[in-house]
Amino acid sequence: MKRRIIMSMLAGATLLASTVLAATPAQSADVPPEFSTSDWHDPVTAAPPVTKPAGTSCQVTLAEAQFRDFTPYTGGYAPPDGCGDRWSKVVLRMDGKVKGRQYDRLGYLHVGGVEIFRTSTPQPSPDGIEWSVEKDVTRYSDTFRDAQDVEMLIGNVVDDTYTGIIDVKVTLTFYAAGKAAEQAAAAPPDQVLTLAADSTLTTPRNSERIVAEVYATGSGGGCEEYWYLTVPDSAPYSCQADDGPYREVQVKVDGQLAGIAAPFPTVWTGGWSNPFLWYVVPGPRAFDIKPIEYDLTPFAGILNDGRPHRIEVSVVGVPEGQVGWSAPVNVLAWQDVKRAHVGGKLTVHREGELTDSSTHTPGSEHRVDTEGGHRLTVAGYVDTSHGRVTTTVSRSLANSSVHRWTEGETVDGLDARWTDDESVTVDGRGPARTTRAQRTYTMDGTTTLGAGDRLRTVLTLGDRASVVTSQGGRRLAWSRLDDTYAGDATYTINVPRDQRHAVGTTSERYRLYGSGGCHDRALTTVQGVLTEDRERC
């Protein structure tokens, strides 16, 4: 059986966060010999909860819906009473429940056309599961100050086979800002903008900082859902792409390359042919689909002329005409309130050669070796009311992978690594301030279809980052993230649920520490039972 067929049956994520909260304490009962056919522990991740400030808070319900098909929920939003119109923090929470049989699904939430949340769903048990997701959405405060239309969709299919109706409620909690909170918190953007239908954008003429965020996801059940496993057209594999698996998310301003980034290799909760890996502990970011950020401030002098400018997002490596990527864009603008117009100029645009090489070595075990990368440096200045400020953005991407598989894809493995290093230097009044971010994503796994149609998947995923902000040779802030997932699950395919005889262990350790504090939590599950939930900080 071709592995692509297996993946299509089990992954099935449809095109159209955040922290998943622990549902119940770890169980202390004896571990069952195999997965229950009707129930398992509610989904949980080791990521930290969103911190909430003390003081007055107000809550607003954004959406309350049951998703059975591809009909969006539509409603309205009104700002909260009793918490003012400036907030120290705004926290989104989604509570979900589903039972029966269902694929993993992708969803979005728009307020006033602004995408504030993108998420995916766990796969349910017949008895039903519940889960909760939280996300800090303070950066969208400008959107929340006025009444807005709300649209939410988790595209779903419900029929005689797939019976799971996805039931969700989404709220926003606003925490009123006091004097101390206002001084301590980083200022959110003054405006949150979306692109027009023709992909153009008109920024405020006094913008002194501009950041684009792109919620880029490869999904939809086709090969781009597993883009990291695609091979060149010359290789005999069920998912082919012209040049192989190298992907890069690019942003262009009026046709000129303005930003590059490595997409995160998200594995949805049906991924790698084995839903038993993800029933309780999802892979990194599966419930926290973070946008890619691009600092476009070097282009502010161009964008601030009061005319519309074309902002384009594209994914390098996707075969022409191939569907499967979604990449909505928000643009965040910080304004100089003392200037009607902030002029400026793009002074540096230096692009390195994009390298992308995938080599196929045939044999009883096929092998594709991929190496790819790209560099971009842009710089520009803006003349603000507090002087000339120059912003320099440098970004360097690299991807290396080894993909091995046998005839019929009964053994299929990938060992891959992506790095995305970025430096942003802001030089104005006083010493220059530099923020350096080094991001590393890893994937190392093998799926084997053996005797008796027993399918085994062994997989390790990593999401790591180091961020340091310094000024005048002094470190101002720093953080290190290490989120590691490991799973090993086996079951019998092509049989009813009660004949799968699934066994599996999964674990996640999420470590985040630095000048902002420490979080270190470890989870372990065996056959769908949470056997360890330990915090070390």
C-alpha positions as CSV (number, residue, x, y, z in Angstrom):
1,M,0.0,0.0,0.0
2,K,1.4,3.4,-0.9
3,R,2.1,5.6,2.1
4,R,0.4,8.5,0.4
5,I,-2.9,6.6,0.6
6,I,-2.3,6.0,4.3
7,M,-1.6,9.6,4.9
8,S,-4.7,10.7,3.0
9,M,-6.9,8.5,5.1
10,L,-5.6,9.6,8.4
11,A,-4.4,13.2,8.0
12,G,-7.3,14.7,5.9
13,A,-6.7,18.2,7.3
14,T,-8.9,20.7,5.5
15,L,-8.1,24.2,4.6
16,L,-9.9,26.1,6.4
17,A,-2.7,29.4,18.6
18,S,-1.7,29.7,21.8
19,T,-1.4,27.3,24.6
20,V,-3.4,24.1,25.2
21,L,-4.4,23.9,28.8
22,A,-4.1,20.7,30.9
23,A,-7.6,19.1,31.1
24,T,-7.1,16.7,34.1
25,P,-4.3,15.6,36.3
26,A,-2.1,12.7,35.2
27,Q,-3.8,9.3,35.9
28,S,-2.2,7.0,38.5
29,A,-4.1,3.8,37.5
30,D,-2.3,0.9,35.9
31,V,-1.4,1.6,32.3
32,P,-3.7,-0.4,29.9
33,P,-2.1,-2.9,27.5
34,E,-3.2,-1.0,24.4
35,F,-5.1,2.1,23.4
36,S,-8.7,2.2,24.5
37,T,-11.0,2.0,21.5
38,S,-13.5,4.5,23.0
39,D,-11.7,7.1,25.1
40,W,-8.3,8.6,26.0
41,H,-6.9,11.6,27.9
42,D,-8.0,15.0,26.7
43,P,-5.4,16.9,24.6
44,V,-2.6,18.7,26.5
45,T,0.7,20.4,25.7
46,A,3.6,21.4,27.8
47,A,3.7,25.0,26.6
48,P,3.2,27.7,29.3
49,P,-0.2,29.3,29.9
50,V,-0.7,32.9,29.0
51,T,0.2,35.1,32.0
52,K,-2.6,37.4,33.1
53,P,-2.2,40.7,34.9
54,A,-4.0,41.5,38.1
55,G,-6.8,44.0,38.3
56,T,-10.1,44.7,36.5
57,S,-11.0,42.5,33.6
58,C,-13.9,42.3,31.1
59,Q,-14.9,39.3,28.9
60,V,-16.6,39.3,25.5
61,T,-17.8,36.3,23.6
62,L,-16.5,36.4,20.0
63,A,-18.0,33.2,18.6
64,E,-20.1,30.2,19.7
65,A,-20.6,27.7,16.9
66,Q,-20.9,24.0,15.8
67,F,-19.0,23.2,12.6
68,R,-20.4,20.5,10.5
69,D,-19.4,21.7,7.0
70,F,-17.7,24.6,5.3
71,T,-20.2,27.3,6.3
72,P,-18.4,30.0,8.3
73,Y,-19.8,31.3,11.5
74,T,-20.6,35.0,11.2
75,G,-21.4,37.4,14.0
76,G,-20.6,40.8,15.5
77,Y,-18.2,42.1,18.1
78,A,-18.6,45.1,20.4
79,P,-15.9,46.5,22.7
80,P,-16.2,45.6,26.4
81,D,-17.7,47.9,29.0
82,G,-15.9,48.8,32.1
83,C,-12.2,48.3,31.0
84,G,-11.6,51.4,29.0
85,D,-10.1,51.4,25.5
86,R,-6.5,50.8,26.4
87,W,-5.6,47.4,27.8
88,S,-2.5,45.9,29.4
89,K,-3.3,42.5,27.8
90,V,-6.0,40.9,25.7
91,V,-6.3,37.1,25.9
92,L,-8.2,34.9,23.5
93,R,-9.5,31.5,24.7
94,M,-11.1,28.8,22.6
95,D,-12.9,25.9,24.3
96,G,-13.6,23.0,22.0
97,K,-15.2,19.6,22.2
98,V,-15.9,16.8,19.7
99,K,-16.8,13.1,19.8
100,G,-17.2,10.3,17.4
101,R,-14.9,9.9,14.4
102,Q,-13.3,12.9,12.6
103,Y,-10.2,14.0,10.8
104,D,-8.0,16.8,12.0
105,R,-9.3,20.2,10.7
106,L,-7.8,23.7,10.3
107,G,-9.6,26.8,11.4
108,Y,-9.3,30.6,11.4
109,L,-10.9,33.5,13.2
110,H,-11.2,37.0,11.7
111,V,-12.3,40.2,13.5
112,G,-12.9,43.1,11.1
113,G,-11.1,41.1,8.4
114,V,-8.0,40.7,10.6
115,E,-6.9,37.2,11.2
116,I,-6.3,37.0,14.9
117,F,-6.2,33.2,15.4
118,R,-5.4,30.1,13.4
119,T,-5.7,26.7,14.9
120,S,-6.0,23.0,14.1
121,T,-8.1,20.3,15.9
122,P,-7.3,17.0,17.7
123,Q,-8.9,13.8,16.6
124,P,-11.7,12.7,18.8
125,S,-12.5,9.5,20.7
126,P,-16.0,7.9,20.4
127,D,-16.7,9.1,24.0
128,G,-15.5,12.6,23.2
129,I,-12.7,14.9,24.1
130,E,-12.5,18.5,25.3
131,W,-9.6,21.0,24.9
132,S,-8.8,24.6,25.4
133,V,-6.5,27.0,23.6
134,E,-5.2,30.4,24.8
135,K,-3.4,33.1,22.9
136,D,-2.2,36.6,23.7
137,V,-3.8,38.9,21.1
138,T,-2.9,42.2,22.6
139,R,-1.2,43.3,19.4
140,Y,-4.6,43.5,17.8
141,S,-5.9,46.0,20.3
142,D,-6.5,48.7,17.6
143,T,-9.0,46.3,15.9
144,F,-10.8,45.6,19.2
145,R,-11.5,49.3,19.9
146,D,-14.4,49.4,17.4
147,A,-17.4,47.3,16.6
148,Q,-16.5,44.7,14.0
149,D,-17.8,41.8,11.9
150,V,-16.6,38.4,13.1
151,E,-16.0,35.3,10.9
152,M,-14.8,31.9,12.0
153,L,-14.5,28.6,10.1
154,I,-13.2,25.2,11.0
155,G,-14.0,23.4,7.7
156,N,-15.5,20.0,8.5
157,V,-17.3,17.1,6.9
158,V,-20.1,15.2,8.8
159,D,-21.7,12.1,7.3
160,D,-22.4,8.5,8.2
161,T,-18.7,7.8,8.6
162,Y,-17.2,11.0,9.9
163,T,-19.6,11.9,12.8
164,G,-17.6,14.4,14.8
165,I,-19.3,17.8,15.1
166,I,-16.8,20.4,16.3
167,D,-18.3,22.6,19.0
168,V,-16.4,25.7,20.0
169,K,-16.7,28.9,22.1
170,V,-14.3,31.7,21.7
171,T,-13.9,34.6,24.2
172,L,-11.7,37.7,24.6
173,T,-10.7,38.8,28.1
174,F,-9.5,42.4,28.4
175,Y,-7.3,43.5,31.3
176,A,-7.6,47.2,32.1
177,A,-4.4,49.2,31.8
178,G,-3.1,51.0,34.9
179,K,-0.2,53.5,34.9
180,A,2.4,50.8,35.8
181,A,1.1,48.4,33.2
182,E,1.1,51.0,30.5
183,Q,4.7,51.9,31.3
184,A,5.8,48.2,31.5
185,A,4.1,46.8,28.4
186,A,5.5,47.2,24.9
187,A,3.2,49.4,22.9
188,P,0.9,47.5,20.5
189,P,0.7,48.8,16.9
190,D,-1.4,51.9,16.3
191,Q,-3.1,50.3,13.3
192,V,-3.6,46.8,12.2
193,L,-4.2,46.7,8.4
194,T,-5.2,44.0,5.9
195,L,-4.6,43.9,2.1
196,A,-7.2,45.0,-0.4
197,A,-8.7,42.5,-2.8
198,D,-6.0,43.4,-5.3
199,S,-3.2,42.7,-2.7
200,T,-2.5,46.4,-2.3
201,L,-1.9,48.3,1.0
202,T,-2.0,52.0,1.9
203,T,-0.2,52.7,5.2
204,P,-0.6,55.7,7.4
205,R,1.8,58.4,6.0
206,N,3.4,58.9,9.5
207,S,4.3,55.2,10.0
208,E,7.7,54.9,11.7
209,R,7.7,51.1,12.1
210,I,5.9,48.5,9.9
211,V,5.7,44.8,10.4
212,A,4.0,42.2,8.3
213,E,2.8,38.9,9.7
214,V,1.9,35.9,7.6
215,Y,-0.1,32.9,8.8
216,A,1.5,30.5,6.3
217,T,0.3,26.9,6.4
218,G,0.8,24.0,4.0
219,S,-2.4,22.0,4.3
220,G,-5.4,20.7,2.5
221,G,-4.8,16.9,2.4
222,G,-2.5,17.0,-0.7
223,C,1.2,16.8,-1.0
224,E,1.9,20.4,0.2
225,E,0.5,19.3,3.6
226,Y,3.7,17.2,3.7
227,W,5.9,19.5,1.7
228,Y,9.0,18.4,3.7
229,L,8.6,14.9,2.2
230,T,8.3,15.9,-1.5
231,V,11.0,14.7,-3.9
232,P,12.1,15.9,-7.4
233,D,10.0,14.8,-10.3
234,S,12.7,12.3,-11.4
235,A,12.4,10.2,-8.2
236,P,9.7,7.4,-7.9
237,Y,7.7,8.7,-4.9
238,S,4.0,9.5,-4.3
239,C,4.6,13.2,-3.6
240,Q,6.7,15.0,-6.2
241,A,7.6,18.7,-6.6
242,D,9.7,20.1,-9.4
243,D,12.8,20.6,-7.4
244,G,12.1,18.8,-4.1
245,P,11.2,19.9,-0.5
246,Y,12.9,23.3,-0.1
247,R,10.2,25.9,0.8
248,E,10.6,29.6,1.6
249,V,7.9,32.1,2.4
250,Q,8.7,35.4,0.6
251,V,7.2,38.9,0.9
252,K,7.6,41.4,-1.9
253,V,6.8,45.2,-1.9
254,D,6.0,46.4,-5.4
255,G,7.7,43.4,-6.9
256,Q,10.9,43.9,-4.8
257,L,11.9,41.1,-2.4
258,A,11.4,42.6,1.1
259,G,11.5,39.5,3.4
260,I,12.3,35.8,3.5
261,A,11.5,33.1,6.1
262,A,11.6,29.4,6.6
263,P,8.0,28.0,7.2
264,F,7.6,25.9,10.3
265,P,7.2,22.2,9.4
266,T,3.9,21.7,11.3
267,V,2.7,18.1,11.7
268,W,-1.1,18.0,12.1
269,T,-2.8,15.5,14.4
270,G,-3.2,12.9,11.6
271,G,0.3,13.3,10.3
272,W,3.0,10.7,9.6
273,S,0.3,8.1,8.9
274,N,-0.3,7.6,12.6
275,P,-3.0,9.4,14.6
276,F,-2.0,7.5,17.8
277,L,1.0,9.7,18.0
278,W,-1.1,12.8,18.5
279,Y,-4.3,11.8,20.4
280,V,-3.1,13.4,23.7
281,V,0.1,15.4,22.9
282,P,0.1,17.3,19.6
283,G,3.3,18.2,17.8
284,P,4.8,21.7,18.4
285,R,2.6,24.5,17.2
286,A,-0.2,22.2,15.9
287,F,-2.5,24.1,18.2
288,D,-0.4,27.3,18.1
289,I,-0.1,28.4,14.5
290,K,2.1,31.4,14.9
291,P,2.5,33.9,12.1
292,I,5.8,34.6,10.4
293,E,7.0,38.1,11.1
294,Y,8.8,40.4,8.7
295,D,10.1,43.8,9.7
296,L,9.3,46.0,6.7
297,T,10.5,49.3,8.3
298,P,13.3,49.7,5.8
299,F,10.5,50.2,3.2
300,A,8.6,52.8,5.2
301,G,9.9,55.6,3.1
302,I,8.4,54.0,0.1
303,L,5.1,52.9,1.7
304,N,4.4,56.2,3.4
305,D,3.7,58.2,0.2
306,G,-0.1,57.9,0.6
307,R,-0.5,55.6,-2.4
308,P,-1.4,51.9,-2.5
309,H,1.5,49.5,-2.8
310,R,1.4,45.9,-3.8
311,I,2.3,43.4,-1.1
312,E,2.7,39.9,-2.4
313,V,3.4,36.6,-0.5
314,S,4.6,33.5,-2.3
315,V,6.1,30.2,-1.3
316,V,9.2,29.1,-3.2
317,G,9.3,25.5,-4.3
318,V,5.5,24.9,-4.8
319,P,4.9,23.4,-8.2
320,E,3.1,25.8,-10.6
321,G,-0.7,25.3,-10.2
322,Q,-0.3,23.2,-7.0
323,V,-2.7,24.2,-4.2
324,G,-2.3,23.6,-0.5
325,W,-0.8,26.8,0.9
326,S,-2.7,29.5,2.8
327,A,-0.9,32.7,3.6
328,P,-3.2,35.6,4.9
329,V,-1.4,38.8,5.8
330,N,-1.8,41.4,8.5
331,V,0.3,44.6,8.5
332,L,1.1,46.3,11.8
333,A,1.9,50.0,11.8
334,W,3.3,52.2,14.6
335,Q,2.8,55.9,14.0
336,D,4.7,59.1,14.9
337,V,1.9,61.2,16.4
338,K,3.9,64.4,16.1
339,R,4.3,64.1,12.3
340,A,1.7,64.1,9.6
341,H,4.2,62.5,7.2
342,V,7.3,60.4,8.0
343,G,9.6,60.4,5.0
344,G,12.5,58.0,4.4
345,K,14.4,56.0,1.9
346,L,15.5,52.4,1.3
347,T,19.3,52.5,1.3
348,V,20.4,48.9,1.1
349,H,19.0,45.9,-0.8
350,R,21.4,43.0,-0.9
351,E,20.1,39.6,-1.9
352,G,22.2,36.4,-2.0
353,E,21.7,33.6,-4.5
354,L,18.9,31.3,-3.6
355,T,20.4,27.8,-3.5
356,D,18.1,24.7,-3.9
357,S,19.6,21.3,-4.7
358,S,17.9,17.9,-4.3
359,T,19.9,14.8,-5.5
360,H,18.2,11.5,-6.0
361,T,20.2,8.3,-5.5
362,P,18.3,5.2,-6.7
363,G,18.5,1.8,-5.3
364,S,16.7,-0.8,-3.2
365,E,16.5,2.2,-0.8
366,H,16.0,5.4,-2.6
367,R,17.6,8.5,-1.2
368,V,17.1,12.3,-1.8
369,D,19.6,14.7,-0.3
370,T,18.5,18.3,-0.2
371,E,20.5,21.5,0.6
372,G,18.9,24.9,0.3
373,G,19.3,28.4,1.6
374,H,19.0,32.2,1.0
375,R,20.2,35.5,2.4
376,L,18.7,38.9,2.3
377,T,19.8,42.3,3.9
378,V,17.7,45.4,3.6
379,A,18.2,48.8,5.3
380,G,16.4,52.1,5.3
381,Y,15.8,55.2,7.3
382,V,12.8,57.3,8.4
383,D,12.9,60.9,9.5
384,T,10.8,61.0,12.6
385,S,10.0,63.8,15.1
386,H,12.7,62.4,17.3
387,G,15.3,62.3,14.6
388,R,16.5,60.0,11.8
389,V,16.2,56.3,12.6
390,T,17.9,53.6,10.4
391,T,16.6,50.0,10.5
392,T,18.8,47.2,9.1
393,V,17.3,43.7,8.7
394,S,19.4,40.7,7.8
395,R,18.0,37.2,7.4
396,S,19.7,33.9,6.6
397,L,17.9,30.6,5.8
398,A,19.2,27.1,5.5
399,N,17.6,23.7,5.0
400,S,19.3,20.2,4.8
401,S,17.5,16.9,4.7
402,V,18.0,13.2,3.9
403,H,14.9,11.3,2.7
404,R,15.1,7.5,2.4
405,W,12.4,5.1,1.3
406,T,11.9,1.6,-0.2
407,E,9.9,0.5,-3.1
408,G,6.2,0.7,-2.3
409,E,7.2,3.2,0.4
410,T,6.8,0.5,3.1
411,V,9.7,2.1,4.8
412,D,9.8,5.9,4.6
413,G,12.1,8.2,6.7
414,L,13.2,11.8,6.9
415,D,16.0,13.5,8.8
416,A,15.7,17.3,8.3
417,R,16.9,20.6,9.8
418,W,15.8,24.2,9.1
419,T,17.5,27.3,10.4
420,D,16.2,30.9,10.2
421,D,18.6,33.5,11.6
422,E,17.5,37.1,11.8
423,S,19.1,40.3,13.0
424,V,17.3,43.6,13.3
425,T,19.3,46.8,14.2
426,V,17.6,50.1,15.0
427,D,20.0,53.0,15.0
428,G,18.7,56.4,16.1
429,R,19.1,58.6,19.0
430,G,21.5,56.9,21.5
431,P,23.3,53.6,21.0
432,A,22.0,51.2,18.3
433,R,19.7,48.4,19.6
434,T,20.0,44.9,18.0
435,T,17.8,41.9,18.3
436,R,19.2,38.6,17.1
437,A,16.9,35.6,16.7
438,Q,18.2,32.1,15.8
439,R,15.5,29.6,15.0
440,T,16.0,25.9,14.5
441,Y,13.4,23.3,13.5
442,T,14.1,19.6,13.3
443,M,12.3,16.5,12.2
444,D,13.7,12.9,12.4
445,G,11.3,10.0,11.8
446,T,10.5,6.8,10.0
447,T,7.3,5.0,9.2
448,T,7.4,1.3,8.5
449,L,4.6,-1.0,7.2
450,G,5.4,-4.5,8.3
451,A,3.9,-8.0,8.6
452,G,0.2,-8.2,9.3
453,D,-0.3,-4.6,8.1
454,R,1.3,-3.3,11.3
455,L,2.3,0.3,10.8
456,R,4.9,1.8,13.1
457,T,6.0,5.5,13.3
458,V,8.9,6.7,15.3
459,L,9.3,10.5,15.2
460,T,11.1,13.3,17.0
461,L,10.3,17.0,16.4
462,G,12.1,20.1,17.7
463,D,11.2,23.8,17.9
464,R,14.2,25.8,19.2
465,A,15.0,29.5,19.3
466,S,17.4,31.9,21.0
467,V,16.6,35.6,21.1
468,V,18.9,38.3,22.4
469,T,18.4,42.1,22.5
470,S,21.4,44.2,23.2
471,Q,22.3,47.9,23.2
472,G,25.6,49.6,23.5
473,G,27.3,46.2,24.2
474,R,24.9,45.4,27.1
475,R,22.4,42.6,27.0
476,L,18.9,44.0,27.7
477,A,16.8,40.9,27.3
478,W,17.2,37.2,26.3
479,S,15.3,34.0,26.0
480,R,15.9,30.4,24.9
481,L,13.2,28.0,23.8
482,D,13.5,24.2,23.4
483,D,10.3,22.4,22.7
484,T,10.9,18.7,21.9
485,Y,8.3,16.1,21.0
486,A,9.0,12.3,20.7
487,G,6.6,9.6,19.8
488,D,6.5,5.8,18.9
489,A,3.2,4.3,18.0
490,T,2.1,1.1,16.2
491,Y,-1.3,-0.1,15.0
492,T,-2.9,-2.4,12.4
493,I,-4.2,-0.5,9.4
494,N,-7.3,-1.3,7.2
495,V,-9.3,-2.8,10.0
496,P,-12.1,-1.5,12.2
497,R,-11.1,0.7,15.2
498,D,-11.6,-2.2,17.7
499,Q,-9.1,-4.4,15.8
500,R,-6.3,-1.9,15.5
501,H,-4.6,-3.0,18.7
502,A,-2.7,0.2,18.9
503,V,0.2,0.9,21.3
504,G,2.2,4.0,21.7
505,T,4.2,6.3,23.9
506,T,4.6,10.1,23.4
507,S,6.4,12.8,25.3
508,E,7.0,16.5,25.2
509,R,9.3,18.7,27.1
510,Y,8.9,22.5,26.8
511,R,11.7,24.6,28.2
512,L,11.6,28.4,28.0
513,Y,13.9,30.5,30.1
514,G,15.6,33.8,30.1
515,S,15.3,37.3,31.5
516,G,11.5,36.9,31.6
517,G,11.6,33.9,33.9
518,C,11.5,30.1,33.5
519,H,9.1,27.4,32.3
520,D,10.1,23.8,32.2
521,R,7.3,21.2,31.9
522,A,7.5,17.5,30.8
523,L,4.6,15.3,29.7
524,T,4.5,11.5,29.0
525,T,1.7,9.4,27.7
526,V,1.4,5.6,27.4
527,Q,-1.5,4.2,25.3
528,G,-3.4,7.4,25.6
529,V,-3.0,7.7,29.4
530,L,-1.1,10.7,30.8
531,T,1.5,9.1,33.0
532,E,3.8,12.1,33.8
533,D,3.1,15.8,34.1
534,R,6.1,17.4,35.8
535,E,7.3,21.0,36.2
536,R,11.0,21.7,37.0
537,C,11.2,25.5,37.4
